[in-house]
Structures are given as structure tokens and as C-alpha cells.
Amino acid sequence: MGNHRRLILVPQLPIAMRYQEWWPKAFEENLKEDFDEVVVLGTQKTVQPDSISGFSAVDASIKNELRQVRQYLEMDVTKDDFLFHFDLSFPGIFHSVLFHHRVARSAVFCHATALNRYDIFQSIRCGKWRSEKTHAGLYDMVLLATKYHKNKLKLPNALVLGSLPASPESITPERSPEPRTILYCSVSRPSNQKVDMTVEHEVRKITGEKIERRKFITWKGYYQFLDRCKFLLITSKEETYGYQVADAISRGCIPIAPRAYSYPELLPNELLYNPDVGPEEKAIQIKWIMEQQKDRQTIELVNDNAVKDFWNRLRKVING
């Protein structure tokens, strides 16, 4: 009789309309055949921030990690167990436990870290990055979505997967029957990292078109919105894991992004504009790209095959 193999998943707090809401179930479903048991630590109940008065993502995430620590310490960890943590960065309590209570093999995903200059903890950025770099050494592998992040982080145990898993909702065949009546859209929160409002203002002025941005309460509503949009305008000044691009393409919406960060790994050159010029010049380039691509019906990610093959590649990493 063989040994009992367990996959121990350590997800982030499942907040509604963020990738951490569906990651635990997706990882469990796609990797369970390789293990005798899958254990998911922490709460599995989706948190709806807008429905909780005085909600703090920081406080709620810390409480969830403390719950995960308690669960993990009560486990009888064996040499056959594999631990997969979903985020190196935040809040960062669980990682230190591995120093005293190790498994035979482990991996952690890294999305942005404190080297993102718009990190929520930017006031203590250097100290946070030192902590993250130390925590990275507690894992056998730090998994990254792009070469851009590997080059930026310079971690010796970093491994580029080349993509992230597609959202189950994004790949459903059902599409909104409404025509693509929205020319430009932005699905980013209007924060310093996600949106350069100066560029958006210039695009509106030069094209005369409205850039539509909405808040979504369901994944279905989000993807149906993308179904009605021709172009997804990306003016971000930093990038974490490329979901906006992948989601848009899955629904036939064409992204226009800066030629920087990880976007050149995701999009063909004809959809990228120069990020090193002023807002007006960027807007002119964006308008030109839009005019050149207005009749385009479909687009594939540069590494589209890698996206489709994510689970097989992750399985090889885990079983290697």
C-alpha cells in the first residue's frame, strides 16, 4: 500500500470579485487526482466587503492567516505532503511557521511583492521586501507568472510558469448577445498603480470617446461587460499578474497596453504603446492602434498555449 499523499493549500482570504475567490476551488479540482487528499486551510466563505460595516481587508486577512497557522500546526505533516501557498506577500504570517514545521516539498506564488512601488505597505517597503525575500527561502520554489517579475525579484529559487490559470467564468461559451457598443473600457480600480488618469483624459480629448468604467458584483456581469467592449484600455504604471489582459482576450475584447512590465510577454507588439513619452503622445499612439485594429475580431495571448496548459505545467512542477 502506497503512502498517503496530501496537497496542503494555503489560500488568501477569498474576497468577492478577486482572483482569490475562485483559486482554492480551481486548484483543488485540477490537482486532486495527483493526491490522496487535498486540505484547504482557512476560511472558504467568500467575503463581500461592501456588506460589512467597517471592513478592513488587512485585519480580515491577518485573522484568516492566524486561523491557517492553527490548522497547520495541528496537522501531522509527513514527508509525502506538498504545501502550496497562494501568495508570498500578504500578510506574511504563515511563512515563518515553515521554519519550525516543515514539509518535504513546498511552493509559493508571488504576484507583486513590496517591490511594487504602489504596494499598500509602501511606507515600510524596504523592510517588507527583506521579510518577503527571507520567506521566499523557506520554500523550494517561488512560482511567477512572467519573466518580468523574475528579473525584478532576482530570487534564486524563482520559476516562471508563463501564465496564470484562466478564470472558470471567463472560458464559458456563453457570450452576451448584445453588440460591442462600448469602444473603450477600463476594468481597473482608479488607483495610482492601476490607472494613469492623465493619459485617460488625453485619450478622451483626442478621440472624443468616453472610457467606461464600472464596478461589478458578479463574475457573469463582469464578463458580459467585456463582451460589449471593443478595446480594453490599460494605462497602469505597474503590473502584477496580467488577469485583465487574459480576461479581455477570452471575451474577444482587444487590450491596448504600455510596452512595459509583463505586457510584452502577453500581447503582440502592435497592441503596445510607448510608455516613455508624455500623456498626449501616448494618447495619439493609443488612437492610432485603435484605428489599425478596429476591424480585428479575435486575438490570442502571445503565450496562449501556456495559458491553456497551466495545470499540466503546474502538475509537473509539483510531481517533479
C-alpha positions in Angstrom: 0.0 0.0 0.0 1.4 3.4 -1.0 2.0 6.4 1.2 -0.8 8.8 1.8 -0.1 12.0 -0.3 -1.7 15.3 0.8 -1.8 18.6 -1.0 -2.0 21.4 1.6 -3.3 24.6 0.1 -2.8 27.9 1.9 -5.0 30.4 0.0 -5.6 34.1 0.6 -8.8 35.4 2.1 -11.5 34.8 -0.5 -12.7 38.3 -1.3 -15.5 38.6 -3.8 -14.6 39.6 -7.4 -10.9 39.0 -6.9 -8.9 36.0 -8.1 -8.5 34.7 -4.6 -12.3 34.0 -4.6 -12.0 31.1 -7.1 -8.4 30.0 -6.8 -8.9 27.5 -3.9 -11.6 25.5 -5.7 -9.8 25.6 -9.1 -6.5 24.4 -7.6 -8.3 21.7 -5.6 -10.3 20.5 -8.6 -7.4 20.4 -11.0 -4.7 18.9 -8.8 -6.8 16.4 -6.7 -6.1 13.5 -9.0 -2.4 13.6 -8.1 -3.0 13.3 -4.3 -4.9 11.1 -1.9 -6.3 14.2 -0.1 -6.4 17.9 -0.6 -6.5 20.1 2.6 -7.5 23.7 2.2 -6.5 25.9 5.2 -8.5 28.9 6.4 -12.0 30.1 5.7 -13.7 29.1 2.4 -16.5 31.5 2.7 -16.4 34.4 0.2 -16.2 37.8 1.9 -18.4 40.6 0.5 -16.6 43.7 1.7 -19.4 46.1 0.8 -21.8 44.2 3.0 -19.6 44.6 6.2 -19.6 47.9 8.0 -16.0 49.0 8.8 -14.5 46.1 6.9 -10.7 46.0 6.8 -9.0 43.7 4.3 -5.8 43.9 6.3 -7.5 42.8 9.6 -9.6 40.1 8.0 -6.6 38.7 6.2 -4.4 38.6 9.3 -7.2 36.8 11.2 -7.5 34.3 8.4 -3.8 33.6 8.3 -3.8 33.1 12.1 -6.6 30.5 11.6 -4.4 28.8 8.9 -1.5 28.7 11.3 -3.5 27.0 14.0 -4.9 24.4 11.5 -1.4 23.7 10.1 0.2 23.2 13.5 -2.5 20.7 14.4 -1.7 18.6 11.3 0.6 15.6 11.4 2.8 16.7 8.5 4.6 13.9 6.7 7.4 13.6 4.1 4.8 12.9 1.4 2.9 16.2 1.9 3.2 19.1 -0.6 2.4 22.6 0.6 1.3 25.3 -1.9 0.9 28.8 -0.6 -1.0 31.2 -2.8 0.9 34.5 -2.1 4.3 35.3 -0.8 3.4 38.8 0.0 0.4 39.4 2.2 0.0 39.4 5.1 3.1 37.1 5.6 2.4 35.5 9.0 2.1 31.9 7.8 5.5 31.7 6.1 7.6 31.8 9.3 5.9 28.7 10.6 7.6 26.7 8.0 10.9 27.4 9.6 9.9 25.2 12.6 7.2 22.9 11.0 8.4 22.0 7.5 7.1 19.8 4.8 9.2 17.8 2.4 8.3 20.0 -0.6 6.6 23.3 -1.0 5.9 26.2 -3.4 4.6 29.7 -3.1 3.2 32.0 -5.7 4.5 35.6 -5.9 2.3 38.2 -7.5 3.7 41.7 -6.9 5.5 42.0 -3.5 6.8 45.1 -1.9 9.0 45.9 -4.9 5.8 47.2 -6.5 6.1 50.9 -5.7 2.4 51.2 -5.2 2.2 48.4 -2.6 -0.2 49.0 0.2 2.7 49.0 2.6 4.9 51.3 0.6 5.8 53.3 3.8 7.7 50.3 5.1 8.5 48.9 1.6 12.2 48.1 2.1 11.6 46.3 5.4 8.7 44.4 3.9 10.8 43.3 0.9 13.5 42.0 3.2 10.9 39.9 5.0 9.5 38.6 1.8 12.9 37.7 0.4 13.6 35.7 3.6 10.3 34.0 3.5 11.0 33.0 -0.2 13.9 31.0 1.0 11.6 28.8 3.2 10.0 27.3 0.0 11.5 25.0 -2.6 10.1 27.1 -5.4 8.7 30.6 -5.8 6.4 30.5 -8.8 6.0 33.6 -11.0 3.7 34.4 -14.0 6.3 36.2 -16.1 10.0 36.8 -16.8 9.4 40.4 -15.9 8.8 39.5 -12.3 11.6 37.0 -12.2 14.1 39.7 -13.4 12.7 42.2 -11.0 12.8 39.9 -7.9 16.1 38.1 -8.6 15.2 35.2 -6.3 17.4 32.2 -6.7 14.5 29.7 -6.4 12.2 31.5 -8.8 10.4 29.5 -11.5 8.4 31.2 -14.3 5.2 29.3 -15.2 4.5 31.6 -18.1 0.8 32.3 -17.3 -1.9 32.1 -14.7 -4.9 29.9 -14.7 -7.9 31.2 -16.6 -11.0 32.0 -14.5 -13.7 29.3 -14.9 -16.2 32.0 -15.7 -14.1 33.5 -18.4 -13.9 30.4 -20.5 -17.6 29.6 -20.5 -19.0 29.6 -24.1 -22.0 31.8 -23.1 -21.5 35.3 -24.5 -23.7 38.4 -24.2 -25.8 38.7 -27.4 -25.6 42.5 -27.2 -23.3 44.2 -29.8 -20.0 45.7 -28.9 -21.3 49.2 -28.4 -18.6 50.4 -25.9 -15.4 51.5 -27.7 -13.1 51.9 -24.7 -13.4 50.4 -21.3 -11.3 50.1 -18.2 -11.9 47.5 -15.6 -9.2 48.7 -13.1 -9.8 50.4 -9.8 -8.8 54.1 -10.3 -5.7 53.8 -8.1 -2.2 55.1 -8.7 -1.0 51.6 -9.8 -3.9 50.6 -11.9 -4.8 53.7 -13.9 -3.0 56.8 -15.2 -5.9 59.3 -15.3 -3.8 61.9 -17.1 -3.5 59.5 -20.1 -7.2 58.6 -19.9 -8.1 62.3 -20.0 -5.9 62.8 -23.1 -7.5 59.8 -24.8 -10.9 61.2 -24.2 -9.9 64.6 -25.5 -8.2 63.3 -28.7 -10.8 60.6 -29.6 -13.9 62.2 -28.3 -14.9 58.8 -26.8 -15.9 58.0 -23.3 -13.9 55.5 -21.4 -16.4 53.4 -19.5 -15.5 52.0 -16.1 -17.9 50.0 -13.9 -18.0 48.2 -10.6 -19.1 44.5 -10.7 -20.8 42.4 -8.1 -20.8 39.1 -10.1 -18.3 37.5 -12.5 -21.0 37.0 -15.0 -21.7 40.7 -15.1 -18.0 41.5 -15.5 -17.6 39.1 -18.5 -20.8 40.2 -20.1 -19.5 43.8 -19.9 -16.3 42.7 -21.7 -18.5 41.1 -24.3 -19.8 44.5 -25.2 -16.5 46.3 -25.3 -14.2 46.6 -28.3 -11.0 47.8 -26.5 -9.7 47.4 -23.0 -7.5 50.5 -22.3 -4.7 49.8 -19.9 -2.7 52.8 -18.6 -1.2 51.2 -15.5 2.1 52.2 -14.0 2.8 48.8 -12.6 1.5 45.3 -13.3 1.1 42.2 -11.2 -0.2 39.2 -13.0 -2.0 40.0 -16.2 -5.5 38.9 -15.5 -7.1 42.0 -17.1 -5.4 41.1 -20.4 -6.3 37.4 -20.3 -9.9 38.1 -19.3 -10.4 40.6 -22.0 -9.0 38.3 -24.7 -11.1 35.4 -23.6 -14.2 37.5 -24.3 -13.0 39.0 -27.7 -12.1 42.4 -26.2 -8.8 43.8 -27.5 -6.3 45.1 -24.9 -4.2 48.2 -25.6 -1.3 48.4 -23.1 2.1 50.0 -22.5 5.2 48.3 -23.8 6.5 47.7 -20.3 6.2 45.4 -17.3 4.9 42.0 -18.3 2.7 43.2 -21.2 5.2 42.4 -24.0 5.1 38.8 -22.8 1.3 38.8 -23.1 0.5 40.9 -26.1 1.8 41.3 -29.7 3.8 44.4 -30.4 1.0 46.0 -32.5 -1.1 46.4 -29.4 1.5 48.1 -27.3 2.3 51.9 -27.0 5.4 53.6 -25.8 5.3 54.3 -22.1 8.3 56.7 -22.1 6.6 59.7 -23.7 4.1 62.3 -22.4 0.4 61.7 -21.9 -0.6 63.4 -25.2 1.8 61.4 -27.2 0.6 58.2 -25.5 -3.0 59.1 -26.4 -2.0 59.7 -30.0 -0.4 56.3 -30.2 -3.5 54.7 -28.5 -5.8 56.3 -31.0 -3.6 55.0 -33.9 -3.6 51.5 -32.5 -7.3 51.6 -32.1 -7.8 52.7 -35.8 -5.4 50.0 -37.0 -7.2 47.3 -35.0 -10.8 48.4 -35.3 -11.7 45.5 -37.7 -9.9 42.8 -35.8 -12.3 40.2 -34.4 -10.1 37.9 -32.3 -6.7 37.9 -30.6 -4.6 35.4 -28.8 -2.2 35.9 -26.0 1.5 35.7 -27.0 1.7 32.7 -24.7 -1.8 31.4 -25.3 -0.8 27.8 -25.3 0.9 28.2 -22.0 -2.3 29.6 -20.5 -4.3 26.6 -21.7 -1.6 24.3 -20.4 -1.2 25.9 -17.0 -2.5 22.9 -14.9 -0.3 20.4 -16.7 2.8 22.5 -16.2 2.0 23.1 -12.5 1.4 19.4 -12.1 4.9 18.7 -13.5 6.4 21.2 -11.0 4.6 19.5 -8.1 5.4 16.0 -9.1 9.0 16.7 -10.3 
